[in-house]
Amino acid sequence: MGSYNDYIQEKIYSTLTKVKDEITENIYTHGLHASGKTASSMSIEMYENGGRLTGRFAFGTLETGRKPGRIPRNMTEIIKEWAIAKGINVSQMPYKRTPSDKWQPKYSVPERSLNAFAGAVAYNIKNKGTKLYQSGGAEIIYTPVINDAIKSLSKDILLIVTNAIKNK
C-alpha cells in the first residue's frame, strides 16, 4: 500500500495532465493555434512536494492579448511565420516597374506582399496592441480550467489528508 504522499502526488500529476489537455483543447477550439508551438510548449514538472505546469513565455497573451509598446526586432518574421501557418492570403502587390537588365526586384511579388502585410501588422501591434488586448481580453483558455482544477484538487487532497488522520 502506497503512502498518502504517493496518493497526493498521483492526484497532482493526474490533475496537471487533465489541465494540460483541457488548455490544449481550448487553444484549438478557439482557433488560437497556428504552428502549435504554444500548445506543445506545456510540460509537467513534478517535485517532492507537488508539481507544476509550465509553458512558453507568450502563454499569457492567449487570454490577454499583447499590449502596445516595444516589439522584438524579429516581430515581422514572427508574423510572417504566423501568417503562413494560419494560411492567411495576403493581397498581392505587383511591382509597377518592369524588371530589366538594369533593375531586378529583390523579392518576388508573393514575398514582397507578405513582407508588407507582416510589417503593417507589426506596426499596428506596436501602436495599438492586438485585437484581443484592445477588446479587454477573454479568460476562456486557461483561467477557468485552472480555477476548476484548484477547487477539485483542494477537495481531493483534503479528503486524502482527512482519511490519513482518521486511519492513524
Backbone as CSV, one residue per row, in Angstrom:
resi,resn,N_x,N_y,N_z,CA_x,CA_y,CA_z,C_x,C_y,C_z
1,MET,0.851,-1.186,0.000,0.000,0.000,0.000,0.889,1.239,0.000
2,GLY,0.609,2.179,-0.899,1.417,3.391,-1.009,1.136,4.370,0.118
3,SER,2.016,5.283,0.285,1.835,6.303,1.323,0.826,7.348,0.849
4,TYR,0.346,8.122,1.804,-0.600,9.184,1.467,0.074,10.227,0.572
5,ASN,1.355,10.438,0.779,2.092,11.380,-0.074,2.091,10.892,-1.526
6,ASP,2.213,9.564,-1.715,2.165,8.997,-3.067,0.802,9.250,-3.709
7,TYR,-0.258,9.089,-2.925,-1.610,9.347,-3.436,-1.756,10.810,-3.848
8,ILE,-1.227,11.687,-3.013,-1.310,13.123,-3.308,-0.527,13.439,-4.584
9,GLN,0.677,12.898,-4.695,1.500,13.135,-5.892,0.785,12.618,-7.143
10,GLU,0.183,11.438,-7.053,-0.555,10.888,-8.187,-1.731,11.780,-8.562
11,LYS,-2.415,12.288,-7.546,-3.564,13.169,-7.784,-3.110,14.471,-8.445
12,ILE,-2.011,15.028,-7.971,-1.480,16.268,-8.567,-1.097,16.021,-10.023
13,TYR,-0.405,14.925,-10.279,0.024,14.627,-11.650,-1.176,14.426,-12.577
14,SER,-2.155,13.674,-12.126,-3.325,13.434,-12.981,-4.107,14.732,-13.218
15,THR,-4.170,15.597,-12.206,-4.855,16.876,-12.363,-4.108,17.764,-13.352
16,LEU,-2.786,17.827,-13.226,-1.993,18.647,-14.153,-2.105,18.118,-15.585
17,THR,-2.156,16.816,-15.740,-2.321,16.223,-17.070,-3.668,16.611,-17.664
18,LYS,-4.704,16.557,-16.827,-6.046,16.946,-17.279,-6.081,18.436,-17.644
19,VAL,-5.449,19.275,-16.840,-5.392,20.713,-17.117,-4.685,20.963,-18.449
20,LYS,-3.563,20.304,-18.633,-2.798,20.450,-19.881,-3.659,20.080,-21.085
21,ASP,-4.354,18.958,-20.996,-5.206,18.504,-22.102,-6.352,19.474,-22.372
22,GLU,-6.976,19.992,-21.316,-8.100,20.915,-21.489,-7.639,22.256,-22.067
23,ILE,-6.489,22.745,-21.629,-5.966,24.000,-22.178,-5.637,23.821,-23.657
24,THR,-5.011,22.699,-24.000,-4.696,22.422,-25.405,-5.976,22.388,-26.233
25,GLU,-6.995,21.716,-25.718,-8.281,21.652,-26.422,-8.862,23.048,-26.612
26,ASN,-8.786,23.893,-25.579,-9.313,25.256,-25.677,-8.555,26.080,-26.718
27,ILE,-7.249,25.904,-26.771,-6.444,26.637,-27.759,-6.931,26.310,-29.171
28,TYR,-7.149,25.029,-29.432,-7.588,24.618,-30.763,-9.056,24.949,-31.014
29,THR,-9.897,24.778,-30.010,-11.325,25.077,-30.160,-11.559,26.551,-30.491
30,HIS,-10.785,27.430,-29.871,-10.971,28.874,-30.072,-10.105,29.423,-31.203
31,GLY,-9.455,28.542,-31.937,-8.686,28.958,-33.113,-7.458,29.783,-32.802
32,LEU,-6.851,29.558,-31.644,-5.676,30.340,-31.254,-4.375,29.596,-31.537
33,HIS,-4.423,28.681,-32.460,-3.218,27.935,-32.815,-2.799,28.307,-34.230
34,ALA,-1.544,28.298,-34.464,-1.016,28.479,-35.817,0.000,27.365,-36.040
35,SER,1.142,27.514,-35.403,2.185,26.499,-35.554,2.052,25.382,-34.530
36,GLY,1.296,25.616,-33.459,1.158,24.624,-32.399,2.254,24.725,-31.350
37,LYS,3.142,25.705,-31.480,4.276,25.836,-30.550,3.818,26.112,-29.123
38,THR,2.809,26.958,-28.965,2.364,27.310,-27.614,1.747,26.105,-26.919
39,ALA,0.855,25.420,-27.606,0.222,24.242,-27.000,1.251,23.159,-26.686
40,SER,2.182,22.948,-27.590,3.170,21.883,-27.360,4.258,22.297,-26.377
41,SER,4.297,23.575,-26.014,5.323,24.018,-25.058,4.991,23.649,-23.615
42,MET,3.751,23.233,-23.356,3.366,22.896,-21.983,4.045,21.612,-21.531
43,SER,4.558,21.656,-20.321,5.160,20.448,-19.756,4.875,20.398,-18.256
44,ILE,4.797,19.191,-17.750,4.525,18.969,-16.328,5.841,18.665,-15.637
45,GLU,6.085,19.372,-14.555,7.278,19.146,-13.741,6.818,18.727,-12.348
46,MET,7.239,17.574,-11.936,6.891,17.094,-10.602,8.113,17.234,-9.702
47,TYR,7.875,17.566,-8.450,8.937,17.628,-7.467,8.426,17.046,-6.163
48,GLU,9.254,17.010,-5.149,8.956,16.255,-3.923,7.596,16.577,-3.307
49,ASN,7.253,17.836,-3.214,6.011,18.213,-2.538,4.972,18.820,-3.471
50,GLY,4.981,18.441,-4.732,3.982,18.986,-5.646,4.418,18.886,-7.089
51,GLY,3.887,19.778,-7.890,4.206,19.803,-9.300,3.715,21.092,-9.909
52,ARG,4.066,21.305,-11.175,3.589,22.496,-11.860,3.537,22.249,-13.358
53,LEU,2.698,23.039,-13.995,2.548,23.010,-15.434,3.167,24.299,-15.960
54,THR,4.104,24.171,-16.882,4.758,25.354,-17.433,4.519,25.420,-18.937
55,GLY,4.714,26.612,-19.478,4.574,26.825,-20.914,5.474,27.964,-21.345
56,ARG,5.514,28.228,-22.628,6.387,29.268,-23.156,5.998,30.644,-22.638
57,PHE,6.924,31.576,-22.767,6.775,32.929,-22.221,5.486,33.616,-22.689
58,ALA,5.131,33.445,-23.932,3.988,34.164,-24.504,2.628,33.573,-24.132
59,PHE,2.605,32.598,-23.248,1.368,31.902,-22.917,0.266,32.839,-22.427
60,GLY,0.624,33.829,-21.631,-0.361,34.750,-21.073,-1.129,35.519,-22.120
61,THR,-0.517,35.736,-23.276,-1.190,36.523,-24.309,-2.369,35.784,-24.935
62,LEU,-2.519,34.493,-24.650,-3.676,33.762,-25.171,-4.980,34.334,-24.620
63,GLU,-4.932,34.875,-23.412,-6.135,35.440,-22.803,-6.121,36.957,-22.743
64,THR,-4.952,37.550,-22.693,-4.884,38.999,-22.524,-4.599,39.755,-23.808
65,GLY,-4.023,39.075,-24.794,-3.560,39.769,-25.983,-2.218,40.430,-25.680
66,ARG,-1.710,41.169,-26.649,-0.415,41.840,-26.479,-0.646,43.333,-26.448
67,LYS,-0.175,43.977,-25.397,-0.366,45.419,-25.278,0.580,46.160,-26.227
68,PRO,0.245,47.420,-26.550,1.131,48.184,-27.429,2.464,48.473,-26.743
69,GLY,3.449,48.732,-27.533,4.766,49.056,-26.981,5.862,48.403,-27.795
70,ARG,7.015,48.329,-27.187,8.173,47.771,-27.883,7.881,46.364,-28.388
71,ILE,8.399,46.108,-29.561,8.250,44.771,-30.148,9.640,44.228,-30.440
72,PRO,9.780,42.906,-30.486,11.095,42.347,-30.788,11.537,42.709,-32.211
73,ARG,12.826,42.732,-32.422,13.354,43.061,-33.752,12.830,42.129,-34.830
74,ASN,12.623,40.887,-34.475,12.178,39.909,-35.467,10.648,39.760,-35.504
75,MET,9.917,40.746,-35.039,8.454,40.663,-34.996,7.873,40.441,-36.394
76,THR,8.426,41.097,-37.390,7.927,40.916,-38.754,8.108,39.465,-39.197
77,GLU,9.245,38.874,-38.869,9.490,37.471,-39.218,8.517,36.553,-38.473
78,ILE,8.269,36.853,-37.201,7.322,36.060,-36.405,5.930,36.127,-37.035
79,ILE,5.523,37.316,-37.456,4.194,37.486,-38.055,4.125,36.788,-39.415
80,LYS,5.205,36.822,-40.173,5.234,36.104,-41.454,5.048,34.603,-41.226
81,GLU,5.766,34.044,-40.241,5.618,32.616,-39.919,4.187,32.310,-39.489
82,TRP,3.622,33.206,-38.666,2.251,33.034,-38.182,1.270,33.052,-39.346
83,ALA,1.420,34.008,-40.259,0.507,34.137,-41.398,0.582,32.902,-42.290
84,ILE,1.779,32.399,-42.503,1.945,31.185,-43.318,1.300,29.988,-42.620
85,ALA,1.559,29.847,-41.319,0.991,28.722,-40.554,-0.529,28.788,-40.522
86,LYS,-1.092,29.991,-40.444,-2.545,30.164,-40.414,-3.170,30.074,-41.795
87,GLY,-2.334,30.109,-42.837,-2.858,30.053,-44.201,-3.532,31.340,-44.625
88,ILE,-3.048,32.461,-44.123,-3.645,33.758,-44.452,-3.210,34.175,-45.855
89,ASN,-4.185,34.515,-46.683,-3.895,35.009,-48.025,-3.750,36.524,-47.966
90,VAL,-2.618,37.016,-48.390,-2.388,38.461,-48.380,-2.590,39.018,-49.777
91,SER,-3.020,40.270,-49.840,-3.197,40.933,-51.131,-1.856,41.038,-51.827
92,GLN,-1.841,40.668,-53.092,-0.595,40.709,-53.852,-0.315,42.134,-54.310
93,MET,0.945,42.517,-54.179,1.385,43.867,-54.546,2.401,43.763,-55.681
94,PRO,1.916,43.732,-56.925,2.869,43.619,-58.034,3.719,44.884,-58.164
95,TYR,4.878,44.700,-58.729,5.769,45.841,-58.969,5.217,46.672,-60.117
96,LYS,5.338,47.988,-59.994,4.937,48.884,-61.077,6.037,48.927,-62.132
97,ARG,7.242,48.785,-61.677,8.401,48.833,-62.566,8.627,47.454,-63.185
98,THR,9.003,47.422,-64.421,9.261,46.164,-65.113,10.717,45.762,-64.937
99,PRO,10.963,44.523,-64.529,12.353,44.082,-64.398,13.102,44.208,-65.730
100,SER,14.376,44.578,-65.635,15.213,44.728,-66.828,16.645,44.386,-66.466
101,ASP,17.564,44.591,-67.419,18.985,44.366,-67.138,19.492,45.304,-66.052
102,LYS,18.907,46.486,-65.968,19.363,47.497,-65.007,18.724,47.327,-63.624
103,TRP,17.556,46.658,-63.586,16.876,46.527,-62.298,16.181,45.179,-62.191
104,GLN,16.457,44.497,-61.105,15.783,43.243,-60.776,15.221,43.374,-59.366
105,PRO,13.979,42.978,-59.160,13.403,43.098,-57.809,14.131,42.194,-56.814
106,LYS,14.230,42.687,-55.596,14.895,41.918,-54.533,14.020,40.743,-54.095
107,TYR,12.709,40.975,-54.078,11.764,39.948,-53.623,10.786,39.610,-54.736
108,SER,10.273,38.398,-54.699,9.190,38.038,-55.615,7.933,38.777,-55.161
109,VAL,6.920,38.819,-56.006,5.674,39.510,-55.644,5.054,38.899,-54.386
110,PRO,4.962,37.558,-54.247,4.404,36.999,-53.002,5.245,37.345,-51.765
111,GLU,6.579,37.335,-51.895,7.448,37.690,-50.754,7.253,39.152,-50.369
112,ARG,7.214,40.009,-51.381,7.017,41.442,-51.139,5.677,41.689,-50.449
113,SER,4.649,41.008,-50.913,3.308,41.175,-50.350,3.254,40.696,-48.902
114,LEU,3.877,39.554,-48.630,3.910,39.022,-47.266,4.700,39.948,-46.343
115,ASN,5.819,40.471,-46.836,6.623,41.423,-46.051,5.810,42.664,-45.704
116,ALA,5.075,43.197,-46.676,4.261,44.394,-46.438,3.158,44.110,-45.421
117,PHE,2.506,42.958,-45.567,1.451,42.566,-44.631,2.011,42.445,-43.210
118,ALA,3.111,41.710,-43.067,3.705,41.489,-41.745,4.180,42.805,-41.137
119,GLY,4.743,43.672,-41.950,5.179,44.984,-41.452,4.013,45.816,-40.946
120,ALA,2.899,45.785,-41.668,1.713,46.543,-41.253,1.131,45.991,-39.956
121,VAL,1.072,44.666,-39.845,0.555,44.045,-38.620,1.461,44.382,-37.442
122,ALA,2.773,44.270,-37.628,3.723,44.595,-36.558,3.575,46.048,-36.128
123,TYR,3.408,46.935,-37.090,3.231,48.363,-36.796,1.974,48.581,-35.956
124,ASN,0.879,47.932,-36.347,-0.373,48.074,-35.584,-0.250,47.502,-34.183
125,ILE,0.399,46.362,-34.042,0.577,45.777,-32.708,1.433,46.711,-31.859
126,LYS,2.473,47.253,-32.436,3.350,48.174,-31.698,2.572,49.402,-31.210
127,ASN,1.681,49.918,-32.028,0.984,51.159,-31.691,-0.367,50.975,-31.007
128,LYS,-1.042,49.859,-31.266,-2.391,49.665,-30.720,-2.541,48.416,-29.866
129,GLY,-1.615,47.473,-29.998,-1.781,46.181,-29.348,-2.618,45.274,-30.236
130,THR,-2.764,44.020,-29.837,-3.562,43.083,-30.632,-5.050,43.362,-30.429
131,LYS,-5.866,42.815,-31.296,-7.320,42.991,-31.180,-7.837,42.447,-29.861
132,LEU,-7.281,41.313,-29.420,-7.692,40.728,-28.143,-7.395,41.697,-26.997
133,TYR,-6.237,42.316,-27.009,-5.890,43.301,-25.984,-6.848,44.486,-26.051
134,GLN,-7.116,44.971,-27.259,-7.988,46.134,-27.436,-9.404,45.853,-26.936
135,SER,-9.834,44.593,-27.037,-11.192,44.249,-26.596,-11.268,43.913,-25.105
136,GLY,-10.133,43.959,-24.415,-10.137,43.701,-22.977,-9.782,42.274,-22.592
137,GLY,-9.463,41.457,-23.575,-9.078,40.078,-23.278,-10.278,39.186,-23.050
138,ALA,-10.007,37.911,-22.884,-11.070,36.936,-22.652,-10.486,35.769,-21.882
139,GLU,-10.962,35.567,-20.672,-10.455,34.489,-19.832,-11.178,33.195,-20.173
140,ILE,-10.806,32.610,-21.315,-11.502,31.410,-21.793,-10.560,30.257,-22.109
141,ILE,-9.265,30.480,-22.046,-8.324,29.441,-22.455,-7.822,28.648,-21.253
142,TYR,-7.247,29.327,-20.266,-6.674,28.594,-19.133,-7.229,28.993,-17.777
143,THR,-7.743,30.197,-17.612,-8.226,30.638,-16.294,-9.327,29.740,-15.738
144,PRO,-10.407,29.463,-16.479,-11.455,28.603,-15.890,-10.959,27.181,-15.614
145,VAL,-10.076,26.681,-16.474,-9.545,25.328,-16.295,-8.726,25.263,-15.008
146,ILE,-7.869,26.245,-14.810,-7.019,26.281,-13.613,-7.870,26.450,-12.358
147,ASN,-8.843,27.355,-12.402,-9.703,27.580,-11.235,-10.458,26.308,-10.845
148,ASP,-11.003,25.605,-11.842,-11.709,24.349,-11.563,-10.757,23.301,-10.987
149,ALA,-9.539,23.244,-11.543,-8.557,22.256,-11.074,-8.153,22.532,-9.624
150,ILE,-7.993,23.791,-9.284,-7.619,24.147,-7.902,-8.720,23.704,-6.929
151,LYS,-9.966,23.993,-7.265,-11.086,23.589,-6.399,-11.136,22.072,-6.244
152,SER,-11.055,21.372,-7.364,-11.136,19.912,-7.347,-9.969,19.294,-6.587
153,LEU,-8.765,19.774,-6.866,-7.574,19.236,-6.212,-7.593,19.517,-4.708
154,SER,-8.059,20.702,-4.336,-8.149,21.041,-2.903,-9.063,20.066,-2.173
155,LYS,-10.218,19.778,-2.772,-11.164,18.834,-2.159,-10.550,17.441,-2.064
156,ASP,-9.911,16.996,-3.144,-9.326,15.652,-3.173,-8.207,15.505,-2.149
157,ILE,-7.346,16.496,-2.056,-6.233,16.421,-1.094,-6.763,16.489,0.329
158,LEU,-7.768,17.329,0.555,-8.373,17.407,1.889,-8.951,16.049,2.286
159,LEU,-9.574,15.370,1.346,-10.138,14.052,1.614,-9.033,13.042,1.933
160,ILE,-7.943,13.077,1.185,-6.815,12.158,1.438,-6.211,12.409,2.824
161,VAL,-6.020,13.684,3.163,-5.422,14.033,4.475,-6.398,13.653,5.597
162,THR,-7.686,13.907,5.399,-8.686,13.554,6.399,-8.672,12.041,6.651
163,ASN,-8.621,11.262,5.592,-8.554,9.795,5.740,-7.262,9.357,6.422
164,ALA,-6.175,10.040,6.141,-4.905,9.709,6.782,-4.994,9.947,8.283
165,ILE,-5.634,11.051,8.674,-5.777,11.364,10.099,-6.702,10.348,10.777
166,LYS,-7.816,10.002,10.122,-8.762,9.051,10.674,-8.133,7.662,10.862
167,ASN,-7.277,7.272,9.961,-6.688,5.932,9.982,-5.448,5.825,10.862
168,LYS,-5.061,6.878,11.533,-3.877,6.814,12.406,-4.238,6.255,13.743
